[in-house]
Amino acid sequence: MTKLDFVIEWAEKNYIYVYLTPRASDYRDLSDQLKQFPSMMNQLTKRYSQKNNILYGFFTEPNITWGEWYKLANSIAKEIIKEKPNALMLMTGIDHSRYIDFNNNLPYRNLIYDYHDCPAAGIDSLEMVLKKDKLNFLWDNAVEKHPILVSEFGGVWESGFSSQEDLTYIQKVLDNINKNNLNYTAYTIDEDNGGLGLID
């Protein structure tokens, strides 16, 4: 049994979803990796097609134009639904999953839109965000129109993790999520390099 098999079996027994998605390696040519993503996701879907606790993704935080992303995401989605027509799929946005173009949607059922909301690099920038009379969230225009998952969120993305400002922003995100009956996952950044995981 592979490590991934173990994780998926464990998650299934504990009523937990597993999110399978490609992530680009910093040590390999990106264009070569992108060409491999459709077949990679096809193989994973084929292997786990009988499992119902899996969310299938296309690519974590693509740093490409929306047109390029739409084309790639569509080719990956086609490979996924070949093996599992009713697969739950997650569509991240570009610009670190902060932007999704709803004027150019993928034509698939069971598609969830995945947002990553970290508005500031550090505490000083975040303080400016928190001083606004009203916070605007990335998903405001999509609420009640599309299925949404807020899978990464926090006040900062570079420094100031777990500061009071960061925790204040996180609570505001959670308040908005609860108000709108959205779904979210907790994403952990461990500054001590210990990490969190089932398998080391």
MIMARVEX-530037 format. One record per residue (C-alpha): residue in three letters; x, y, z. Coordinates in steps of 0.02 Angstrom, whole numbers, plus 50000, padded with zeros to 5 digits. Example, Ala and Ser with C-alpha at 12.3 -4.5 7.8 and 13.67 -1.06 7.14 Angstrom:
REM MIMARVEX-530037
Ala506154977550390/Ser506844994750357/
This chain:
REM MIMARVEX-530037
Met500005000050000/Thr500725016949951/Lys500745031850067/Leu499365039949965/Asp498305024049976/Phe498555024350163/Val498035042550180/Ile496475040250073/Glu495955024450166/Trp496245032850334/Ala495275048350280/Glu493825037950216/Lys493685028750382/Asn493685045350473/Tyr492425054150357/Ile493735066150288/Tyr493925072250108/Val495615071550022/Tyr496075084949894/Leu497155078149751/Thr497935091649642/Pro499565094249549/Arg500855106349616/Ala502295112549511/Ser504065108149566/Asp505315122449575/Tyr506655110549512/Arg505875105549346/Asp505375114849189/Leu503595121349215/Ser503015119049035/Asp503495100549040/Gln502555098249203/Leu500985106749138/Lys500955094748991/Gln500965080049112/Phe499575086349226/Pro498085079949123/Ser498745062049112/Met499305062549294/Met497565067249353/Asn496805054149237/Gln497875040649319/Leu497435046449495/Thr495585046949454/Lys495655029649378/Arg496535022849532/Tyr495305030449655/Ser493715031049551/Gln492785020249677/Lys493185032049820/Asn491915045549861/Asn492965055749981/Ile494095063849850/Leu494085081349777/Tyr495045082549614/Gly496005098449575/Phe496845105249419/Phe498385114849480/Thr498825124049640/Glu498895142949616/Pro499295144249430/Asn500375159249384/Ile499755160849205/Thr498425170949113/Trp496595166449131/Gly496515160948949/Glu497995149148972/Trp497275142949136/Tyr495555139749063/Lys496305129248923/Leu497395119049042/Ala496015116749173/Asn494795111149038/Ser496025098048973/Ile496305091349150/Ala494435091149189/Lys494105080849032/Glu495365067849090/Ile494575067049262/Ile492785064649203/Lys493335051249080/Glu493635040249232/Lys492335047349352/Pro490935057549271/Asn490245063349438/Ala491935068049513/Leu491955083249628/Met493225095349551/Leu494025110949624/Met494405125949513/Thr495715137549586/Gly495965154949517/Ile497485163849450/Asp498495176649548/His498735164549694/Ser496915159049676/Arg496295176649709/Tyr495455179349539/Ile494145168649450/Asp493355174449287/Phe491525169349296/Asn491235176049120/Asn492255161349055/Asn491675146249155/Leu492085127949131/Pro490515118449075/Tyr490555104549205/Arg489405098849343/Asn490105096449517/Leu491345110849500/Ile491815120049659/Tyr492725136749654/Asp494215137549770/Tyr494825154049843/His496445158049937/Asp496285174250035/Cys497855181950111/Pro497755200650075/Ala499395207150148/Ala501245202850150/Gly501485208250330/Ile500695216550481/Asp500905234650423/Ser499945231250261/Leu498645220950352/Glu498305235150475/Met497795245950326/Val496595232350269/Leu495815230850442/Lys495535249750454/Lys494305249450308/Asp492485252550352/Lys491985237050256/Leu493025222050206/Asn492775215450031/Phe493075196850012/Leu493635188449852/Trp492055178049840/Asp490785191849873/Asn490115191849694/Ala490025172849686/Val489005169549843/Glu487335161149805/Lys487865158849623/His489225145649632/Pro489845132249754/Ile491315139949849/Leu492725132949954/Val493895144750047/Ser495345132850062/Glu496735144650116/Phe496535160750214/Gly497405172050336/Gly497885190050354/Val499675188550294/Trp500665178150172/Glu502475182650212/Ser502715187550394/Gly501675190750550/Phe500845173750560/Ser499785171750718/Ser499965190250762/Gln498435198550838/Glu498105207050670/Asp498215190350579/Leu497025181950702/Thr495815196650689/Tyr495755194950500/Ile495535176050511/Gln494035178550626/Lys493265190950504/Val493465178250364/Leu492645164750470/Asp491225176550515/Asn490905179850330/Ile491025161350288/Asn489765156850423/Lys488605171150375/Asn488555164950195/Asn488545146150236/Leu490155143150139/Asn491405129050161/Tyr493215131050214/Thr494755121250261/Ala496095125650387/Tyr497805128350311/Thr499285127850430/Ile500945136750413/Asp502195130050539/Glu503625142350561/Asp504605129650664/Asn504755118150512/Gly503985103950608/Gly502505102850491/Leu500875093950514/Gly500465077750427/Leu499945059750439/Ile501575053350367/Asp503325060450394/
